[in-house]
Amino acid sequence: METEGGALMLRREFLSAIAALAAAPSASWAQEADVPGLQLGDATSFSASDVIERAREMARRDYKARPLIPEAWQNLTYDQYRKIWFDARNALWENTDAPQRVDVFPPGLYYPQAVRTYVVEDGQARPMQFDLGVFDTTDKFPNVPTDDTLGYSGLRMRAELRQPGIFEEYAVFQGASYFRGIGSDNVYGLSARGLALKTGDQMGEEFPDFTHFWLERPKTGAPTIILHALLDSPSCTGAYRFAITPGQPLAMEVEAEIFARNTLTHVGIAPLTSMFLFDDTDRQRFNDFRPAVHDSDGLMIHNGAGEVIWRPLANPTSLQISSFSDMNPRGFGLMQRARSFGDFNDLEALYHRRPGLWVTPGEGWGRGHVQLIEIPADLEIYDNIVAFWRPSADIEAGTSHRMTYRLDWGSDPAPKAAMPLRVINTAAGGRPEGGRIFALDFENAAHVPQDVSKIERLVRSSAGEVTEGIVQRNPATGGPRLAFTFKPGDARWAEFRAQLRLDGEALSEVWLYRWTKT
């Protein structure tokens, strides 16, 4: 693994705005005669190949940024932007037999450019026309001008998740190429993106945008909705197709083709973005009544060799970039394994209900590495964790790169078949006599021997000294606990590797951790 220094922070203001809007009423109501509803323009023919050809053709030309919306919209304050919200009576396909509803978000504030959105039915695409009348406002929302640069800034999708006739939201696409999803009973947490470019690079990150959406009307009773998206940025274009099926977990089948304007040397495939502030390993840095604050607590990797890795997340004091080399990974994701209210003691954020997100490649992705970027953060409003697949080969200018993958959003979305014992908690603290103790709790399972002294321990460190550790059964979890002591000596950082084994075979996943002297 590799470490680089530097400073980088990804702000979460636009996600906060989504959350505020998501809190607006979203029940399905009867249409009233004086409510205009979403208006559609003239139809033109459409097929999925049109998006691919459009992306291919755009990549042959120099990048041209989309026009900005009027300055008065851009200058809205956060409080003003919260004073406008979509009236769910105007939802797309309201009062029809379509199994889904779609809301739109207003432009402005963090969203200075419109996303052109089309509705597809029977091979015909009709554009959504901007109409201020589909929103409700309070008297605190200012008078703002309208012109042809305006459009909606994103989409919210709703379906009958738990009760007939009640359409609950399960996905939001808004802001650059960001989107979020939740399984039934989850609340919004981490995000995904269409593509990451130069994340953590000293020269600065490039954020591609979804500039156009095409929504296919689902058939009556169909569980899946299809969304096509066109991506654009100075370095590349892209054509995306999302087949989205709500539930627990929420599943998104993604097909994408990237067309390079310039040679892409630092590209992130299936990027995930989350927040980690503190947990049992470092809460002494934060004067907080809560025992932990995070959207995700670990990076899980099922590598091409069949090894399962668990890397607890950290909030470092300087930028950390870790690389996990692999060939044809089977999957990776940012998980939230802490699932009890008492793990967080937060009545508002409900971190114990935040989803994990698992990425399953649809084909062999070749050689590369899963990259984890951990960014220093002092407040929970910041997304400071990024993970993605970084292929070893560059994507040369004038060429394209096609990939497919599946995104599962839910309480425990990683595949279970033949998976070893999971780490369910990592705790660390100083010892009075010096050094640092680490305690790793593993889940219980039928194949854990009653006599845990039969379990073999593998504990390694790249620096300093570690004890061989002891294994005890934790009466609170029923599973084994591995505890070991680390004495850093003069080391300023160390990489740990630990695993439980039985009869020479893996009993648990591999636990990896980076300790840094503070």
C-alpha positions in Angstrom: 0.0 0.0 0.0 1.1 3.5 -0.6 0.7 6.8 1.2 0.9 10.3 -0.1 0.7 13.6 1.7 -1.3 16.7 1.0 -4.6 18.3 1.8 -8.0 17.9 0.2 -11.6 18.3 1.4 -14.8 17.5 -0.4 -17.7 19.6 0.8 -21.1 18.1 1.6 -23.2 21.3 1.3 -25.0 20.0 -1.8 -25.8 16.8 0.0 -27.2 18.8 2.9 -29.4 20.6 0.4 -30.7 17.3 -1.0 -31.5 16.1 2.5 -33.4 19.3 3.2 -35.4 18.9 0.1 -35.9 15.2 0.7 -37.6 16.1 3.9 -40.3 18.0 2.0 -43.6 16.2 1.7 -43.3 13.3 -0.8 -46.6 11.4 -0.4 -48.7 10.7 -3.5 -51.7 13.0 -3.6 -54.6 13.4 -6.0 -54.1 15.8 -8.8 -55.9 19.1 -8.5 -57.2 21.0 -11.5 -55.2 24.2 -10.8 -51.9 22.3 -10.4 -49.9 22.4 -13.7 -47.9 19.3 -13.3 -44.6 18.5 -15.2 -45.0 19.7 -18.8 -43.4 17.8 -21.7 -42.3 19.2 -25.1 -42.4 17.8 -28.6 -41.4 14.2 -29.1 -38.3 13.0 -31.0 -37.2 9.4 -31.6 -34.9 7.8 -29.1 -32.8 4.7 -28.5 -30.0 3.8 -26.0 -27.5 3.9 -28.8 -28.3 7.6 -29.3 -26.7 8.5 -26.0 -23.5 6.5 -26.9 -23.2 8.1 -30.3 -23.8 11.6 -28.8 -21.0 11.0 -26.2 -18.7 9.7 -28.9 -19.3 12.7 -31.1 -18.9 15.2 -28.3 -15.5 13.7 -27.4 -14.2 14.5 -30.8 -14.8 18.2 -30.1 -13.4 20.6 -27.5 -15.2 20.8 -24.2 -17.8 23.5 -24.0 -19.4 24.2 -20.6 -23.1 24.5 -20.3 -24.7 27.9 -19.8 -25.1 29.2 -16.3 -28.6 29.9 -14.9 -29.4 33.6 -14.0 -27.2 35.1 -11.3 -30.1 35.6 -8.9 -30.6 31.9 -8.8 -26.9 31.2 -8.2 -26.8 33.7 -5.4 -29.6 32.1 -3.4 -28.5 31.5 0.2 -28.8 28.0 1.8 -31.8 29.2 3.8 -33.5 30.7 0.7 -33.0 27.5 -1.3 -34.7 25.5 1.5 -37.8 27.7 1.0 -38.6 26.1 -2.4 -39.5 22.5 -2.8 -41.3 20.2 -5.3 -45.1 19.7 -4.9 -45.5 15.9 -5.1 -48.9 16.4 -6.7 -47.0 17.4 -9.8 -44.9 14.2 -9.9 -44.2 12.5 -13.2 -46.7 9.7 -13.8 -49.0 10.9 -11.0 -52.5 9.6 -11.3 -51.4 6.9 -13.8 -50.9 3.2 -13.5 -47.1 3.6 -13.7 -45.4 1.8 -10.8 -43.0 4.8 -10.1 -43.2 8.5 -9.5 -40.4 11.0 -10.2 -39.9 14.4 -8.7 -37.6 17.2 -9.8 -35.3 19.6 -7.8 -35.1 23.3 -8.4 -31.9 24.9 -9.8 -29.8 27.4 -7.8 -27.3 27.6 -5.0 -24.9 24.7 -5.5 -26.6 23.8 -8.8 -25.8 26.6 -11.3 -26.5 24.6 -14.4 -29.6 22.8 -15.6 -29.8 19.1 -16.4 -31.8 18.5 -19.5 -34.3 15.8 -18.8 -36.4 13.7 -21.1 -39.2 11.2 -20.7 -39.1 8.2 -23.0 -42.1 6.1 -24.0 -42.6 3.9 -27.1 -39.3 5.0 -28.5 -40.1 8.7 -28.3 -38.4 11.2 -26.0 -40.1 14.3 -24.8 -38.2 17.1 -22.9 -39.3 18.2 -19.5 -40.0 21.9 -19.7 -39.0 24.1 -16.8 -42.0 25.4 -14.9 -41.7 27.3 -11.6 -45.3 26.3 -10.9 -44.4 22.7 -10.0 -42.7 24.0 -6.8 -44.1 25.4 -3.6 -42.4 28.3 -1.8 -42.8 30.3 1.4 -43.0 34.1 1.4 -39.3 34.1 2.2 -38.3 32.8 -1.2 -37.2 35.8 -3.4 -38.5 36.9 -6.8 -36.1 35.4 -9.3 -36.1 35.7 -13.1 -36.8 32.9 -15.5 -35.2 32.4 -18.9 -34.3 29.5 -21.3 -31.1 28.6 -19.3 -33.3 27.3 -16.4 -34.1 23.7 -16.0 -34.3 21.2 -13.2 -31.2 20.3 -11.2 -31.9 16.6 -10.5 -34.4 13.8 -10.0 -35.9 12.0 -7.0 -37.4 8.5 -7.6 -40.3 7.0 -5.6 -42.0 3.7 -5.5 -44.4 1.6 -3.4 -41.7 0.2 -1.1 -43.7 -1.0 1.9 -47.4 0.0 1.4 -49.6 0.1 -1.7 -50.5 3.7 -2.7 -47.6 5.2 -0.7 -44.7 6.2 -2.9 -41.5 6.5 -0.9 -38.3 7.8 -2.2 -35.3 5.5 -2.8 -32.9 7.4 -5.1 -31.7 10.9 -5.9 -29.6 12.0 -8.9 -28.4 15.6 -8.3 -25.1 17.5 -8.4 -22.2 16.8 -10.9 -22.4 13.1 -11.4 -23.4 12.3 -7.9 -26.3 10.0 -7.0 -27.6 8.3 -3.8 -29.7 5.4 -3.0 -31.3 3.6 0.0 -32.7 0.2 0.6 -36.1 -0.1 2.3 -35.9 1.1 5.9 -32.5 2.9 5.3 -31.9 6.7 5.4 -29.6 8.5 3.0 -25.9 8.3 3.7 -23.0 7.7 1.3 -23.1 8.7 -2.4 -21.9 7.2 -5.7 -20.6 9.0 -8.8 -20.5 8.4 -12.5 -16.8 8.8 -12.6 -13.9 10.2 -10.6 -11.0 12.0 -12.2 -7.7 13.0 -10.4 -9.2 12.5 -6.9 -6.5 13.4 -4.4 -4.2 14.7 -7.1 -2.0 17.7 -6.2 -3.1 19.4 -9.4 -6.8 19.3 -8.3 -9.8 17.1 -8.9 -12.0 17.3 -12.1 -15.7 16.7 -11.5 -17.6 15.4 -14.6 -21.3 16.3 -14.8 -24.4 14.4 -15.9 -25.8 17.0 -18.3 -28.8 15.0 -19.7 -31.1 12.4 -18.4 -33.6 10.2 -20.3 -36.2 8.3 -18.1 -38.0 5.4 -19.6 -41.5 5.0 -18.5 -41.8 1.6 -16.7 -44.4 -0.9 -17.7 -47.4 -1.4 -15.3 -46.2 -3.7 -12.5 -42.6 -3.6 -13.6 -40.2 -3.3 -10.6 -37.3 -1.7 -12.6 -36.9 1.8 -14.0 -34.3 2.7 -16.7 -32.4 5.9 -16.6 -29.9 7.0 -19.3 -27.4 9.7 -18.6 -24.9 11.7 -20.6 -21.7 12.7 -18.9 -19.4 15.5 -19.9 -16.1 17.1 -18.6 -13.0 18.7 -20.0 -11.2 15.4 -20.2 -13.9 13.0 -21.4 -17.6 12.2 -22.1 -19.6 9.2 -21.1 -22.9 7.3 -21.8 -24.5 5.6 -18.9 -27.5 3.3 -18.5 -28.9 2.6 -15.0 -31.5 -0.2 -14.5 -32.8 0.6 -11.0 -34.8 -1.8 -8.9 -35.9 -0.6 -5.4 -36.0 -2.9 -2.4 -33.7 -4.2 0.3 -31.1 -3.9 -1.1 -31.7 -1.3 -3.8 -30.0 -2.7 -7.0 -28.6 -0.6 -9.8 -27.2 -2.4 -12.9 -24.8 0.1 -14.6 -23.6 0.0 -18.2 -21.1 2.8 -19.1 -18.8 3.7 -21.9 -16.2 6.5 -21.4 -14.8 8.4 -24.4 -11.5 10.2 -23.7 -10.8 13.7 -25.0 -7.4 13.6 -23.3 -5.5 10.6 -22.0 -7.0 9.7 -18.6 -4.1 8.7 -16.3 -5.9 9.0 -13.0 -9.5 7.6 -13.4 -11.8 6.1 -10.8 -14.4 3.6 -11.8 -17.5 3.1 -9.7 -16.5 5.8 -7.2 -18.0 5.9 -3.7 -18.0 8.9 -1.4 -18.8 8.8 2.3 -18.1 10.4 5.7 -16.1 9.1 8.7 -15.5 11.3 11.7 -14.6 9.0 14.6 -15.4 5.7 16.3 -13.9 3.5 19.0 -10.4 3.8 17.6 -10.0 7.6 17.9 -12.9 9.2 19.7 -10.5 10.8 22.2 -9.9 13.5 19.5 -13.6 14.6 19.6 -15.5 16.1 22.6 -18.8 14.5 21.6 -21.7 12.9 23.5 -22.0 10.2 20.8 -19.7 7.1 20.8 -19.3 7.3 17.0 -20.1 9.4 14.0 -19.9 8.0 10.4 -21.9 7.1 7.3 -19.5 4.1 6.7 -17.1 2.3 9.0 -15.0 0.2 6.7 -13.9 -0.7 3.2 -14.5 -4.3 2.2 -12.8 -6.0 -0.7 -13.3 -9.4 -2.2 -10.2 -9.6 -4.4 -9.6 -11.7 -7.5 -7.6 -14.3 -5.5 -10.7 -15.0 -3.3 -9.4 -13.2 -0.2 -11.8 -11.0 1.7 -10.3 -7.9 3.3 -11.8 -5.5 5.9 -10.1 -2.2 6.3 -11.7 0.0 9.1 -11.9 3.6 8.0 -9.9 6.4 9.7 -10.0 10.2 9.9 -6.3 11.0 9.6 -4.6 14.2 10.5 -3.1 14.4 7.0 -4.3 13.0 3.7 -4.0 9.2 3.3 -4.1 7.4 0.0 -4.1 3.6 0.2 -3.9 1.2 -2.8 -5.0 -2.5 -2.8 -3.5 -4.1 -5.9 -5.7 -6.7 -7.6 -6.5 -8.5 -10.8 -10.1 -8.9 -11.7 -11.7 -8.0 -8.3 -14.9 -9.8 -7.4 -16.2 -6.7 -5.6 -15.6 -3.9 -3.1 -17.7 -1.5 -1.1 -18.0 1.0 1.8 -20.0 -0.7 4.5 -21.8 0.4 7.7 -21.6 -2.6 10.0 -22.5 -0.7 13.2 -26.3 -1.3 13.2 -27.5 -0.6 16.8 -28.9 2.8 17.9 -26.5 2.6 20.9 -23.5 2.5 18.5 -24.2 6.2 17.7 -26.8 7.5 20.2 -28.1 10.0 17.6 -31.8 10.6 17.4 -31.6 12.8 14.4 -28.8 11.5 12.1 -29.8 7.9 12.5 -26.4 6.7 11.5 -27.3 3.1 12.4 -29.7 3.1 9.4 -27.3 4.4 6.8 -26.8 2.0 3.9 -23.7 0.2 2.8 -22.8 0.2 -0.9 -21.3 -2.9 -2.7 -19.8 -2.8 -6.2 -19.8 -6.0 -8.3 -18.0 -5.9 -11.6 -19.9 -7.3 -14.5 -16.8 -8.5 -16.3 -13.1 -8.9 -15.6 -11.8 -5.5 -14.9 -8.2 -6.6 -15.4 -5.2 -5.3 -13.4 -5.5 -2.3 -11.2 -6.2 -1.4 -7.6 -9.0 -0.4 -5.2 -8.0 3.0 -4.0 -9.0 4.4 -0.7 -8.7 8.1 0.0 -9.1 9.3 3.6 -9.2 13.1 4.1 -8.9 15.0 7.4 -12.2 16.3 8.7 -13.3 18.1 11.8 -17.1 18.2 11.2 -19.6 15.6 10.0 -20.9 17.9 7.2 -17.9 16.9 5.1 -17.6 13.8 2.9 -14.0 12.8 3.5 -13.9 9.2 2.3 -13.5 8.2 -1.3 -13.1 4.6 -2.8 -13.0 3.4 -6.4 -11.4 1.0 -8.8 -8.3 2.5 -10.6 -7.3 0.5 -13.7 -3.5 0.2 -14.2 -3.7 1.1 -17.9 -4.4 4.7 -19.0 -7.4 5.4 -21.2 -5.7 7.0 -24.2 -7.1 10.1 -25.9 -9.4 9.2 -28.8 -10.3 5.8 -27.3 -13.2 4.5 -25.2 -13.5 2.3 -22.1 -16.6 0.2 -21.5 -17.5 -1.4 -18.2 -20.5 -2.8 -16.5 -21.1 -3.2 -12.8 -23.9 -3.6 -10.2 -24.4 -1.3 -7.2 -26.3 -2.8 -4.2 -27.4 -0.2 -1.5 -28.6 -1.7 1.8 -28.1 -2.6 5.4 -25.8 -5.5 4.5 -25.4 -5.6 0.7 -22.2 -7.6 0.3 -22.7 -11.2 -0.9 -22.9 -13.8 1.9 -22.0 -17.1 0.1 -18.8 -18.7 1.4 -17.8 -15.4 3.2 -15.6 -15.8 6.2 -16.3 -14.4 9.7 -16.7 -10.6 9.5 -15.1 -8.1 11.8 -18.0 -6.3 13.5 -15.9 -3.8 15.6 -12.4 -2.4 16.0 -11.4 -0.7 19.2 -8.1 0.8 20.2 -6.5 2.6 23.1 -3.4 3.3 25.1 -2.0 1.0 27.8 -0.7 2.4 31.1 2.5 0.5 30.8 3.0 1.8 27.2 2.0 0.7 23.8 -1.5 0.5 22.3 -4.0 -2.3 22.5 -6.3 -3.3 19.6 -9.4 -5.4 20.2 -11.1 -6.9 17.1 -14.5 -8.4 17.5 -15.7 -11.0 15.0 -19.3 -12.2 14.4 -20.5 -15.6 15.7 -21.2 -18.5 13.4 -21.9 -22.2 13.6 -18.4 -23.2 12.5 -16.7 -21.2 15.3 -15.3 -23.9 17.6 -16.7 -24.0 21.2 -13.1 -24.0 22.4 -11.8 -20.8 20.9 -8.3 -21.6 22.1 -8.2 -23.9 19.0 -8.3 -20.8 16.8 -5.0 -19.8 15.3 -3.9 -16.1 15.3 -2.1 -14.3 12.6 -0.9 -10.8 13.6 1.7 -8.8 11.6 3.0 -5.3 11.6 5.2 -3.4 9.2 6.9 -1.5 12.0 7.3 -1.6 15.7 6.4 -4.8 17.7 3.1 -6.6 18.1 2.3 -9.5 20.4 0.9 -12.7 19.0 -2.5 -11.8 20.6 -5.1 -13.7 22.5 -8.5 -15.0 21.4 -11.5 -15.0 23.8 -15.2 -15.4 23.3 -17.1 -12.2 23.8 -20.2 -13.0 25.8 -22.0 -9.9 24.4 -21.6 -10.9 20.7 -21.1 -14.7 21.1 -18.2 -14.4 18.6 -14.4 -14.5 19.1 -12.4 -11.4 20.1 -8.7 -11.0 19.1 -6.7 -8.6 21.2 -3.1 -7.7 20.7 -0.6 -5.0 21.9 1.4 -2.8 19.6 4.6 -1.0 20.7 5.6 1.5 18.0 9.1 2.4 19.2 10.4 5.0 16.9 7.8 4.2 14.1 5.7 7.1 12.9 3.3 4.8 11.1 2.6 1.1 10.7 0.4 -1.3 8.6 -1.3 -4.1 10.5 -2.6 -7.4 9.1 -4.5 -9.8 11.3 -6.7 -12.9 10.7 -8.2 -15.8 12.5 -7.5 -19.3 11.1 -8.6 -22.8 11.9 -6.8 -25.9 10.8 -4.6 -23.8 8.5 -7.6 -22.3 6.7 -9.0 -18.8 6.8 -11.7 -18.6 9.5 -12.1 -14.8 9.3 -11.7 -12.1 6.7 -8.3 -10.3 6.7 -8.2 -7.2 8.9 -6.0 -4.4 7.7 -5.3 -1.2 9.5 -3.0 1.8 9.3 -1.8 3.3 12.5 -0.3 6.8 12.3 1.4 8.6 15.2 -0.5 11.8 16.2 
